[in-house]
Amino acid sequence: MDLSRVDLNLLVSLDVLLEECNVTRAAQRLHVSQPALSAQLGRLRHLFDDPLLVPAIVGRGMTPTARALPLRDSLKAALKGLEVVLAREHPFDPAQDARDFQIATTDNGIIVVGLPLLSRLQSEAGAGVRVAFRLLDTTQLSQQIERREVDLVIAPPSMFPPFLKARRIYDEVYAMAQRRDHPRGTEPLSLDGYCALDHVLVSLKGGLYEGRVDQALAKLGRNRRVRLSLPNFTSVPQVLQATDYVCTMPARFAKSLKDELDVFELPFAVPGFAMHMAWHPREQSDAAQSWLRTQVLEVVNSGR
């Protein structure tokens, strides 16, 4: 059947006719005249090449034909589905609704944003709301977002594709962390003292021994000793606890470790970075994702 020939109003009328099996009652429900509905039934019979409804042997009603009988359930389901498509989106109720959220970020993002977000969701959402964090893979991110495998990205803008909608959530600077009772003591850092220490560098790309801190030092004509390169921040505390190494890391991440490590301001300027949350433009009006983005903003702002 050529759908371009189908008038949706005819299918709505057929649905009611198959329920009532009576043209008069169906016309009353549809708020049309009986002759008008009879004319629509004639068009439907031509469309389906079948009488669809024939006079009942007993009584004044009508009886569906063998062609019309299987149409009742499938037509009702199709119209119901169309109502859902056309209806205005139902507000998201985190206490009652079920939704799984996929968030791609770095381990820094999981600690700084993810943990307070999960704490907030314990009080703001019901058991039907679940969150999955995945480490951000810049080589796969575009495809993951297009396939709806990732709902939200939390990262610097250099790590996600430019077609995403994005909002800055906070600006980050750097600080240095060392273990408690470090031989250096707890005096404020000097540039000479900083360069003389043994450093851990976190390279998210893996295997690098230089980063933006080293670039800032090079502009001052200085350098530092990087003794160890790690692929993530979460393993840094254990390394620092077991050695006399130090690590320069995002200050918010370092702040989360203040009960385990001593944290110090750097004695020279290092350009910071901005963390954003980003999402596919098609999800801009999605009630559930809009709610999630609001929760992220709330936890970030409350931490300032």
N, C-alpha and C positions, 0 to 999 in steps of 0.2 A: 504494500500500500504506500502510495506517495504521500508523505506527511504534509507536504505543502498544500494538499487539497483538503486537509482536515481542519475543521473549525473547532477550537477547544471548547466552545460553548456547547457544541453538539455532543461531545464526550461527557460533559457535565450533565447534560440532559439525559443521555443514555444511562448514566450511573443511577440517577434518580428513578428513571422509568423501570430499570431492572429491579430496583428495590421495591417500588410500589406496585408494579404490574397493573397499573391503572392510570390512564392518561389524565383523568380529572384530578386525582390526588397529587400526581406528579406535577401538574401545572400549578396547583396551589402552592406546593413547596418551592417551586422555581419562580413564583410570582410572575407567571406569564399566562396568557389566555390559553384555553384548551385548543382552539384552532391553530394558534401559533405553535404549540407543542406538537400537534398532529402533523404540521408541516415539517417540523424538525425531524420527527420520526420517519417521515417519508424520505428525507435527505439521508438519514442514517441507513435506511433500508437500501438505498441506492449505493451508498458508500461501501457497505458490507456485502452487497449483493445477496441479501437474506432478509426475510420478513422480520426477524429479531423477536417480535412479540406478536402472538396470534390470539384471537378470542378464546377464552377459556370455555371448555365444554360445560362446566357447571359454574353458575354465577355470572357476574357482569365484568369480572376482571380479565386480565390477559395472562398468557403463559409464555415464558421464554422458549425460543426454539433451541434445537440442539447446538446451533452455532452461537446463540447468545448465552447459554448457560455458563460455559467456561470464561466468558468475558467478565462476569460479575466480580469475581475476586481480583483478577488481574487488573481490571480497569480501576477498581477502587484503590488498589495498592499504587498504581501509577499516578492517579490524581493526588493521593496523599503525599507521595514523593515530590510531586510538583509543588504542592502547597509548602512543603519544607523549603524547597529551593527559592520560592518567591517570597516566603514570609520574612519579616524583619527578624534579625538574629535575636535569639533569646539571651537575656543577660546571663553572664557566667556567675554561678553561685559556688564559690570554693568550698563552702561547708557541705554542700549536697552533691555537686556535680563531680564526675570522674574525668580526669584528664592527665595524660602523661606529657611531661615537658622534657625536651632534650636540649641541654645547654653545652655549647662548645666553648672551652676557655683553656687557659694555661693553668698549671698547678698553683701559680700565684693567684690567679682569679678564683680558683676553688677555695683557697684559704681566706682571701681578703673579702670576697663577695659571697661565695658559695656557702660558707659555714654560717655567717649571720643570716643569710637568706633561709637556710634550712631551719634555723632556730625560729625565725619569724613564721614560717609556714606551719610549724607545729601548733601555733596558736591561731593562725589565720585561715587554715585550710583543714578540710576533713580527710578521712582515710582514702578517699577516691583520688586525691591529687598526689602524683608521684613525680619525682625529678631524677633524671639521669644526667650526670656530668660525663663528658668525654673530652679527652685532651684534644685541643685544636690542631687539626692537620691542614695546613694551608694548601697542600697539593690536592686535597679532596673536598675542601669546604664548599666550593661552589656547587659541586654535584650533590653533596649531602643536603644543602639548603634547598636546591631545586626538587630533590626527592622527598622533602619534608622529613629528613632524618635528623635535622638540626632546626630547632625553633628559634634559638637566641644565641648570639655570639657575644662574649665579653672579652675584649682584647683591644690593643692599640689598633688604630685604623689601618696601619701598614700590613696587618695580618688578615684582613678580610676584604672581599671584592668590593669595588666601588659602587656596584649597582644596588647594594643594600641600603635601606634606610638606617640611620644611626643617630645616636645621641650620646654626647659626652657625659660621663657619670662622675669622673673625678680626675684631678691632675696628680701625678706621682713624682716624687723626688727620691733620691738615694740616701742610704745610711750604711754605716759599717757595723757589723756584729762580730763579737768574739765570745769565747766561753767565759764563764765566771772563773775568777782566780787566774786569769791569763797573765803570763809573766810581764806583759806590757803595763799592767796596772789599769787604772780607770781614769787617767788624766785625759783631758781633751786632746784630740788628735792634732799633730802638726804635719805639714806636708812631708818633711824628711822622715818622720816616724812612720807615716803611712806607707811611703815607698819602701821602707826597710822591712816591712812585714812580709810573711808568706801568705799569698792570697788564693782563695778559691774563686773561680769564675763560673757562672752559670751560663751555658751556651744552649739555648733552646734548639738551635739547629744541630748541635752536637759537635764536640771535638775542637771547638775554637778556643784559643788562648788570649784573644783580644776582644774588647767590646767598647762600648761608648765611654766607659771610665778611662780606658787606655787612650782613647782618642783625645779626651779632655786633658790627660796628663801630657800627651805628646805636644799639645799646644803650649804647654808650660815648659817644654824641654825636659820633661821627666818621664820616668817609667816605673813600673812596679814588678815584683816577682810573682807571676802566676804559676803556682805549683800544681794545681789540680783544676781540671775542667769537668763540670757535671752537666747532665742534660736537664736537670730540673732543680727547683728550690726546696722541695720537700725533704730531700736527703741531706741538705746543708746542715741542719742542726746536729745531726748525729756525727757528721764529719768534724764540725767545730768542737763538739764535746770531746772527741777522741784525739784532737791534735791542738797545736798552737796556731793553726791557720786562722785567718779572718776572712770574711766575705762581705762584699759590698752588694746590697740588694735593695729592692724597692722598700721605701720606709714603712709603708703600711704592713707589708709582710714582716719586716723586722719587728714592728710594734707587736705583732701577734706572738712573738717569741720572747717578749720582755721578761717572762717568768723563768726562762731557761738561759738566756744570753744577755750580755751587756751590749747596748746599742749606742752608737756615737754619730754625731753629725760629721760630715766630711769637711776637711780643711781647704777644699777647693771646689769650684763650681763644676757641676756635671749637668748637662741638659737632661731634664726629666722627660716624661711622656704622659700622654693623656689616655685614660682607659675609656672605651666606648662600649655601649651595648648596641648590637646591630641585628636587624631582622629583614626578612624578605618583604618587599612592598605589598605583596598580596595579603600579608597578615596584619596590615596596618589597622584594620577595623575589626579584627578577630577579638571577641570579648575576652576569651580566656588568655590569649597572649598579651592583650593590653593590660589585663590584671597582673600578669607575671611581671611585665616591665615596670608597673607601678610599685610592686613589691621590691624589685631591685633598687629603684630610686629611693625608696623609704629606708632600706637598710644602709645604703651608701650615705645618705644625708644624715642619718642618726649617728653614724660613726665619725662625722666631722667634728 
